[in-house]
Amino acid sequence: MKAVVYKEPFSVDVEEVADPRIQDPTDVLVKVTTSAICGSDLHMYEGRTGAEPGIVFGHENMGVVEETGSGVASVKKGDRVVMPFNVACGFCKNCLAGRTGFCLTVNPGFAGGAYGYVSMGPYTGGQAQYLRVPFADFNCLQLPKGTEHEDDFALLADIFPTGYHATELAQVSPGETVCVFGAGPVGLMAAYSAVLRGASRVFVVDKQPDRLRLAGRIGAIPVDYSKGDAAEQIKEQTNGEGTDKGIDAVGYQATVAEGEEQPAIVLNTLVEAVRPTGMLGVVGLYVPADPGGPSESAKKGELLFRIGKFFEKGLRMGTGQANVKSYNRQLRDMIIAGRATPSFVVSHRVPLEEAPEAYQHFDKRDEGWTKVLLKPEMGNGHKKQKVSA
């Protein structure tokens, strides 16, 4: 089959790789209809992780079941499904507690597994024509048959639940004010989730004009940090107090306005932007080792965080990747009911063969390249589709 294969920093290619096969009775094979490029993929793409050449990318996957293992009970051939990026068993201590992002079974020696991601287990990614899904009864979320809401449902694999998870970590309640740092796909989903949860005002911090415009479209208040200190801009609009809650949707490759990388800048700015006794939700990725870190301490995942000010203000923080299964069923039903349309972030639909070009555009934050969906079935002469605003 054809798949997106990592070659070296800033280089992927579409190559022929071995077809997946049923390995365990609880597996299914899925014919991929949509697989998204994620901002987390860019960390590997840029050589900022320990990812080795040859890894097949893709942890945001949906499609139609092609084959089932003998032990699969609730999923059958022809079912339309979307898979959480977390690979989980469903029966370990953490899964039973709803912490499926930290499964203790699927990746021995490590809490958590995922498709096509460094250190997250032996699970080939889904930026490909087919995908093997382990523990399929647990990991496949059933969708209505057909093609309706395809772009919306694809976002249930990761960014919509992750954005919602950020608001859970921050304990966003109706009427509260929220600041979200980062207007990438996850940040926009966090802002959208805060709106869905009834926040009175949501500030979204970034410097990319196209992404800030998207934030404005969902009723958020754009804050351009290239025009002044973001915390001060937020305080000026909250009577000097700061917001009730704050969300980090940037992570360790954060930069100041001039472009210099400062890995802890978002965390430290949130400490200033959120009022005393407020809560932070951190879903931006932080890693224990960063080969391209700007300092020796950053290369070891050690950041200079303002713990003193954090303590003084009585702030609290929730962190970690999303337990997608805690949210995906409910968010699916909101999409079906017309109460949520997360696909507003989708900017391009691209044939699998054009993935290398799409990665280049997305990595450079080129104007209008907000969220890219790869469509393996769009080959055979189909051209990429730019989604109109």
Phi, psi and omega in degrees: 000164176270143182206157177274118187243130176287129181256310181192171180309130180069024180214121169233160178218159175261117186231164171279125177232170181297139175295141173291159178218162175295122179253330181227156182301338183267007179277156160229159170254133182244132170278116189285129174257329177213134172221127186265150168275129183251152174302330177294330176298330183293331177300318177288315182304322183275001180077023184262017175224185176270019182299133179265148174306141179107344179292137175269121182283166169120100178243004178246093195229143171214163180174204184239133183294128182257327183205146180236148175284164186292341181261007182274129186256321191251355181246136182227164179304135180095349178291139174268125189219156170232141185249133170304146176296333175288125168273127185217154184273327182092352185231355178284173182304315182288319178298317180296335177271003181086007182264060187291343175288353184230039180305139182263002185256318196281346185216076188310133181089001184213142179269099177122147176221161180202161176281133169060037181222141183303136177068006185253023174104177188271037188257108182301141182288167186256011171280071192196179180278332181221159182217134171272129179246113177281161179044054193296324179302326181274323190267345181268122172264120182290142179234158174300143179294159180106206182234003182297142177061025184305312182293321178296312183296326180300329182282354175286346180291330186206289201291326178291309175299324179294317176299318178294321178301323178301319179288331174292313179301322180276355180055051180292129181240159179306139177087350182279162173260145186221139169246135180242120178265120182107119178250030168286186183304316181291318178299318177295323177292325177294316178297317179298318179294321177298320176297315180299328181276000173095018177301142182285320176217138180234119178262134179239123187255126176193182174232000179276115185302319183294323180286324175294326176297320177298320177300318178297327181296333181263010176093007177276165180257113181289140175232113181268107185285353174282350182256010179147164182306125185296318181298319179293320178299320180291318180297323179299333182260006178229036178056035177077001187271322191096172183275162177291322185224157179219149183227132174260110176243029181248297180094201195283350177261034180290149179229156169280173186302326182282353176106349180291135181280127176225098192303332183258008188296322180290315178303315182289326177289325175298322178302326178279326189277340183260139185292161177305138183072010177285181186230139178250138172245120186246107175244351171299141189285132169235142188235154179285346177208135182227100184303332182256019182302150184284353178214166180297321178293320179296325178297337178260012180073021181254113186246152179272093182259139184281070184295329179297311179293322177302314180292314182303323183275357180065032180283158175233157185220135170244139185224170170114160180291159184287141167273087193304322184292347175287344188231335195294326180293316180293319180293323173304313184292330174293322176297312181299322181281356181080014181269348180214137178224076185292345184291001175300340180278345185287126181251330185216141168247124193228136172300150181306322183298338182262014180302317180303318178294319181296320177299318180299313180296314183294320181294325180277359184054040179301147182310126175087354180263085186263311179212126185249129175252125176271132184238095182303331182275002179274004181295202176057049173093350177291144178255161179299150181247122172273127183279126182287147181287000000 
